[in-house]
């Protein structure tokens, strides 16, 4: 069986973002699984003009990512009790390529809650897009203390938490892929 391609979507274009450190860690750990190919998809590397799912608002390179993906792992900071508009814009640019694909979440914040409010808001958004959310969220509270200025993780216990989130996402990716491929009969 070929590897599952599961991109890690970085949630912001903000210059001072620390969440990119968490996204890189999530991708690094994803690639430790034999059946996964993970990479960070940085919205800074793409162009999403306008709003919505109109053809002129798509970046063909991101379309190719979403077509190929068997699941997604979103790493989002929490800004003012929500997720960034740049993440919403990236997600909105594609719709049909998300249907019946799983998504895991990692929330990041400078405070003690680790992005839980951003994740709560994303659940409804991705559901409307046809994705299926996992139940094993990852949270990175006090991100400025969890990673040093070079992005090195300061608490190795977090690796095991990220692995648990990946384990659930991989399982759901395989099950939903089988369903999309017609290996599982409909109701």
Secondary structure, DSSP 4 states (H G I P E B T S, - for coil): -PPEEEEEEE----TT-SHHHHHHHHHHHHTTSTTEE--EE-GGGS---SSTT-GGG--HHHHHHHHH-SEEEEEEE-BTTB--HHHHHHHHT-SGGGTT-EEEEEEE-SSTTTTHHHHHHHHHHHHHTT-EE-S--EEE-SHHHHB-TT--BS-THHHHHHHHHHHHHHHHHHHHHHHHTT-S---
